[in-house]
Amino acid sequence: MDSEGTGGIFQYVSHSPPQRARMHRLFLIQELLCIICEHVQNDHTGSIAAGRTLASLARTSKVFHHVATRVLWSRLDGLTPLLRPLASDLTFTAETATWPQPVSKLRRPLKMAEWEVLRGLARRVEHLCVHDPARPVDVSVVLSLCHPPTNSPLFPNLKSIIWNDERAETFSFIRTLSGPTVTSLAITITNNSRKWHIPELSILASLPYVCPNVTEVTLPTDTFPSLSEALCAWNKLKEIKCGAIEGNALLHLAKQPALRKLSFNMINNAGLGLDSSLPSGAFSCVRDFEIHAANMSFLDPFFNRLGGSPASMHVLVDTNPPPTSITSLFTALRRFSSTHLQDLSLRLKTPPSPRVPSSHPLQLFGYPQLQANVGPYMAPHNINLMGYPISVGYQPPLAPNGFHVLPLGGVSTSGGISTSGLACHTFTLGDFIPLTCFESLSRIDIDINHSIHLDDDDLRSLVSAWPHLYSFSLNDTAGWRTKSGITQIGLIAMLDCCPELQKLCIALNTDAFIEVPSDREGIENTAMRTIGLADSLIEACATVAVAAFLSDIFPNLTTIVAWDSVVMSRRLNAGTYAERWKHVSEQVNGMNKVRAQERKWWLTDDEGESEAGDTSQV
């Protein structure tokens, strides 16, 4: 109660207590609360931000508390969150030489009351990633959790396990986690030098019997019999990602009716005898293949035995495939349905190595010298294509094979791929034509150690067969190694044929860019954010014109990637051309910002004129 004085008169003002805000009845629907909390969990880029938001939501109202708490604990990164609600004298952190971050350790064994709290939290966990590098726990913590004082499972509702702990001593904990509720199991050990001991292999072999309902499994890439035995023991698998598979396991998986995705490697494929061991129509239900092979010789007999029609085919090879093998692969794919294959990838494995700068950053590329009998020079005349002036006059003669092949300077590339003295085949339209029968192709990713040459007509012939294409990449690592025949004419035609295009990596011929046009009306692609231009050549005087063109057709483009791989960076003049394309990328970014400002001003002016017209009519 307050009092006020006005002219000697006291007035008493009483404040009634505020009314409680009522929760809208929509928030009493549990399904709606679950959708809200799951959206919060999935919408945040980091688990920490999502956890803080869910924790705040749980403290907002009793209505949200139960649902938000359940979602907050449903996904757990590491074991540290389970220890924090326990007594403060139970754990401590200490610096170790093994981890850059402080490691949580136990001062004493857990008491029964602490076990009850921990079990209450573990009961909410549905998806567990065992190791969090930012908050590691000591081996003693993991081993203590292996022996809870109960016969029931410690995590009774666990559905998926991601085992990413590299320490061999902790692997026995996976038996404690496993149970009949687990449907997804991923053992992601990235340390290839890690040695698997007999106790660990025994645990691995027992997992199909501890968690028999697994449908998605990721196993180590190491080669040992326990892996194949484990795969044969699971009968409900839908997705498999593993290393080498023995012949018997491959035969077993070929007959599985539920299998939809198979990712494996066949590094040592000699002597498998796939022609005789695999039945005809094998893997008839598999829709996605990811195959890592030592060479292409394994793929022909494998494809000849496949049944059904896969939707995606990803192939990774260790050695550069000969041109005949690649053409044979493309031809073999035609036996599958033309309406099912949507994703095709063929890449040569290139181990990472340090980037080597060009030894002659200012030296020009050594193109073949013009012959003496090329005839008199003809002054180029200009035409306008969609507002862009293009020079179509004299062109230097082609090399004997029809292309301007860029010299590699005898530099050995990384990953065991030597280009010194190597006669690389040049892939042209005829090599890619077999793929045009797949009208549903939406993604094509090919990277091989061979040259590529396509011109505008070739590109149009290919992409016109793939109207749903959203990703198209050719030799983004190796480069095309020939002067591209694709000009802005072909690029615009490609955008017209593929309106859904979002990712692109090709080599572009920039010779025709002579000046920035005053205006242009044409096609544009607003979905493209990053474009790859491989080893495209560009002169310093053409950077502004190229930037204006790219900014015009890609109004939302932010990044241009060119000469960016280790293989291309070892070529002569790589540093010079990479720097020029960097300038183009910066200019495109600036131009697009100016265009966005102009569009905003135009919209503002149009709205002002519309309002003024309405006022004048009144």
Disulfide bonds with the S-S distance in Angstrom:
none
